[in-house]
Amino acid sequence: MDFSTQPVLQMTQATIFQGESPVLSEVNFSVEQHEFVFLIGRTGSGKSSLLKTLYADLPLQAGHAEVVGFNLSKIKNSEIPFLRRKIGIIFQDFQLFYDRNVSENLAFVLKATGWTDKVKIKERISEVLIQVGLIDSLMKMPHQLSGGEQQRIVIARALLNEPSILLADEPTGNLDPNVADEIFKLFQDINKKGTAILMATHNHDLLRKFPYRVLKCEKGKLLDSQMHDVSFGTSS
């Protein structure tokens, strides 16, 4: 099947749950290939639950969603690893293995997603580290890296399988402003090379500086700046 003209992500009349409770209803949106989209909303408004639903950490219990060709309402547990090979997931709290060096952290992901050729694994790790500007950190342990450098490793990890889209949950939330700006520029560079990005953020300076589309979780609904007047100053 050719996905070249299809949205990389599409959700229709979906309900997003936190546990037993619905937090977002009648969710309708799509993300096109190469698009950069912000996701905003107050803490507890459903941002993280929406992202977790998109990478199948939470089940889609009502409605329809298709992500990189996978139907989330029908996806089997055995298919979830294949979905996650086509999307990159970036967490605020890094989730690195602190008892392994950078190379070992990245190799673990490649092996877990089916890579077996040691030469190709080594080459791919070098490629993504060059892309995020940390090729010299190959043998360093995570604790030897700054917060910004650790986030770059997390981004490198997310890029390993050349995903169609990155789902980023507050990727600059724990970083000081100058480092956050550098990390955001890296996301822009990745986006310009063709990877779609859906980024949850509380950083309203970014929203004011960059005229990307904005999705806002508010009062149980998802508002789209293409159709609604989405304010930036009222979510926290």
C-alpha positions as CSV (number, residue, x, y, z in Angstrom):
1,M,0.0,0.0,0.0
2,D,1.3,3.5,-0.8
3,F,1.1,5.9,2.0
4,S,2.8,8.7,0.2
5,T,-0.3,10.9,-0.1
6,Q,-2.0,9.6,3.1
7,P,-1.8,11.5,6.5
8,V,0.8,9.9,8.7
9,L,-1.8,10.0,11.5
10,Q,-5.6,10.3,11.4
11,M,-8.1,10.2,14.3
12,T,-11.9,10.2,13.8
13,Q,-14.6,10.5,16.4
14,A,-12.2,9.1,19.0
15,T,-12.6,9.1,22.8
16,I,-9.4,9.2,24.9
17,F,-9.4,7.6,28.3
18,Q,-7.4,8.0,31.5
19,G,-8.0,4.8,33.2
20,E,-11.8,4.3,33.3
21,S,-12.6,8.0,32.7
22,P,-12.9,9.7,29.3
23,V,-10.8,12.9,29.1
24,L,-11.3,13.8,25.5
25,S,-14.3,13.1,23.3
26,E,-15.1,13.5,19.6
27,V,-11.4,13.8,18.7
28,N,-10.9,14.5,15.0
29,F,-7.6,15.5,13.6
30,S,-4.9,14.4,11.2
31,V,-1.2,15.1,10.8
32,E,0.2,15.2,7.3
33,Q,3.6,14.0,6.3
34,H,6.3,16.7,6.9
35,E,3.9,18.7,9.2
36,F,4.9,20.1,12.6
37,V,2.1,20.4,15.1
38,F,2.1,21.6,18.7
39,L,-0.2,20.0,21.3
40,I,-1.0,22.1,24.4
41,G,-3.4,22.1,27.3
42,R,-3.5,22.2,31.1
43,T,-2.0,19.4,33.2
44,G,-4.5,16.6,33.2
45,S,-6.3,17.8,30.1
46,G,-5.5,14.6,28.1
47,K,-2.3,15.5,26.2
48,S,-0.2,12.6,27.5
49,S,-3.1,10.2,27.3
50,L,-3.7,11.2,23.6
51,L,0.0,10.6,22.8
52,K,0.0,7.2,24.7
53,T,-3.1,6.2,22.7
54,L,-1.3,7.1,19.4
55,Y,1.6,4.8,20.2
56,A,-0.7,2.1,21.6
57,D,0.4,2.3,25.3
58,L,-3.3,3.0,26.0
59,P,-6.0,1.2,24.1
60,L,-8.3,3.1,21.7
61,Q,-11.7,2.2,23.2
62,A,-14.0,4.3,21.0
63,G,-13.7,5.8,17.6
64,H,-11.1,5.2,14.8
65,A,-7.4,6.1,14.5
66,E,-4.8,5.1,11.9
67,V,-1.2,5.8,12.6
68,V,1.5,5.0,9.9
69,G,-0.9,2.5,8.4
70,F,-1.9,0.7,11.6
71,N,-5.6,0.7,12.7
72,L,-5.4,1.4,16.4
73,S,-8.9,0.1,17.1
74,K,-8.0,-3.3,15.8
75,I,-4.3,-3.5,16.5
76,K,-3.0,-6.7,18.1
77,N,-0.4,-6.8,20.9
78,S,1.9,-8.6,18.5
79,E,1.7,-5.7,16.0
80,I,2.5,-2.9,18.5
81,P,6.3,-3.3,18.2
82,F,5.9,-2.9,14.4
83,L,3.9,0.3,14.9
84,R,6.6,1.7,17.2
85,R,9.3,1.0,14.6
86,K,7.6,3.5,12.4
87,I,7.1,6.2,15.0
88,G,9.6,7.8,17.3
89,I,8.6,8.4,20.9
90,I,10.4,11.1,23.0
91,F,9.8,11.4,26.7
92,Q,10.4,14.3,29.1
93,D,12.2,12.1,31.6
94,F,14.6,10.5,29.0
95,Q,14.1,6.8,30.1
96,L,17.7,5.9,29.2
97,F,19.5,2.8,30.7
98,Y,21.9,4.4,33.2
99,D,24.0,1.2,33.5
100,R,24.8,1.3,29.8
101,N,26.8,3.7,27.6
102,V,25.3,5.7,24.8
103,S,26.2,3.1,22.2
104,E,24.7,0.3,24.2
105,N,21.5,2.3,24.8
106,L,21.0,2.7,21.1
107,A,22.0,-0.8,20.2
108,F,19.4,-2.2,22.6
109,V,16.7,-0.4,20.6
110,L,17.9,-1.7,17.3
111,K,18.2,-5.3,18.5
112,A,14.8,-5.1,20.1
113,T,13.3,-4.0,16.7
114,G,14.9,-6.7,14.7
115,W,18.4,-5.5,13.7
116,T,20.9,-8.3,13.7
117,D,23.9,-7.2,11.6
118,K,26.5,-5.8,14.0
119,V,28.2,-3.6,11.3
120,K,24.8,-2.1,10.2
121,I,23.9,-1.5,13.9
122,K,27.2,0.3,14.4
123,E,26.8,2.4,11.2
124,R,23.2,3.4,12.1
125,I,24.2,4.5,15.7
126,S,26.9,6.7,14.2
127,E,24.5,8.2,11.7
128,V,21.9,9.3,14.3
129,L,24.6,10.5,16.7
130,I,26.1,12.7,13.9
131,Q,22.5,13.9,13.2
132,V,22.1,15.1,16.8
133,G,25.7,16.4,17.1
134,L,26.9,13.9,19.7
135,I,29.2,11.4,17.8
136,D,31.9,12.1,20.4
137,S,29.6,10.7,23.2
138,L,29.4,7.2,21.8
139,M,31.1,5.5,24.8
140,K,29.9,7.9,27.5
141,M,27.5,6.8,30.3
142,P,24.3,8.9,30.6
143,H,25.4,10.4,33.9
144,Q,28.4,11.9,32.2
145,L,26.1,13.9,29.9
146,S,24.2,17.1,30.6
147,G,20.4,17.2,30.5
148,G,20.4,18.7,27.0
149,E,22.9,16.0,25.8
150,Q,20.7,13.3,27.3
151,Q,17.7,14.6,25.5
152,R,19.7,14.6,22.2
153,I,20.5,10.9,22.9
154,V,16.8,10.3,23.4
155,I,16.1,12.0,20.1
156,A,18.8,9.9,18.4
157,R,17.2,6.8,19.8
158,A,13.8,7.9,18.4
159,L,15.4,8.4,15.0
160,L,17.0,5.0,14.7
161,N,14.4,3.3,12.6
162,E,13.8,6.4,10.4
163,P,10.2,7.0,11.7
164,S,7.5,8.7,9.7
165,I,6.5,10.8,12.8
166,L,8.0,11.8,16.1
167,L,5.6,12.0,19.1
168,A,7.3,14.2,21.7
169,D,5.9,14.6,25.3
170,E,7.3,17.9,26.8
171,P,10.7,17.3,25.3
172,T,12.1,20.6,26.6
173,G,10.2,20.7,29.9
174,N,13.2,19.9,32.1
175,L,15.8,22.0,30.3
176,D,16.9,25.5,30.8
177,P,15.7,28.0,28.2
178,N,18.9,28.2,26.1
179,V,19.3,24.4,26.0
180,A,15.5,24.1,25.2
181,D,16.0,26.4,22.2
182,E,18.8,24.3,20.9
183,I,16.7,21.1,21.3
184,F,13.8,22.8,19.5
185,K,16.0,23.8,16.6
186,L,17.1,20.1,16.3
187,F,13.4,19.1,16.1
188,Q,13.0,21.7,13.3
189,D,16.0,20.3,11.4
190,I,14.5,16.8,11.7
191,N,11.1,18.1,10.5
192,K,12.7,19.9,7.5
193,K,14.2,16.5,6.4
194,G,10.7,15.1,6.1
195,T,9.7,13.6,9.5
196,A,6.3,14.8,10.9
197,I,6.3,16.0,14.5
198,L,3.6,16.2,17.1
199,M,5.0,17.9,20.2
200,A,3.2,18.4,23.5
201,T,4.6,21.5,25.2
202,H,3.9,24.1,27.9
203,N,6.4,26.5,26.4
204,H,4.2,29.3,25.1
205,D,7.2,31.3,23.9
206,L,7.7,28.6,21.2
207,L,4.0,28.9,20.2
208,R,4.4,32.7,19.8
209,K,7.7,32.5,17.9
210,F,6.8,29.7,15.4
211,P,3.5,29.7,13.4
212,Y,3.0,26.0,13.5
213,R,-0.5,24.5,13.8
214,V,-1.7,24.1,17.4
215,L,-4.0,21.4,18.9
216,K,-5.3,22.3,22.3
217,C,-6.9,20.0,24.9
218,E,-9.6,22.0,26.7
219,K,-12.7,21.1,28.6
220,G,-12.8,17.5,27.2
221,K,-12.3,18.6,23.5
222,L,-9.4,18.9,21.1
223,L,-9.4,22.3,19.4
224,D,-7.5,22.8,16.2
225,S,-6.0,26.2,15.3
226,Q,-7.0,25.6,11.7
227,M,-10.6,25.8,12.7
228,H,-10.7,27.5,16.1
229,D,-9.2,30.5,17.8
230,V,-6.7,28.8,20.1
231,S,-5.4,30.9,22.9
232,F,-1.9,30.2,24.3
233,G,-2.0,32.0,27.6
234,T,-4.7,30.1,29.4
235,S,-3.1,26.6,29.6
236,S,-0.5,25.9,32.2
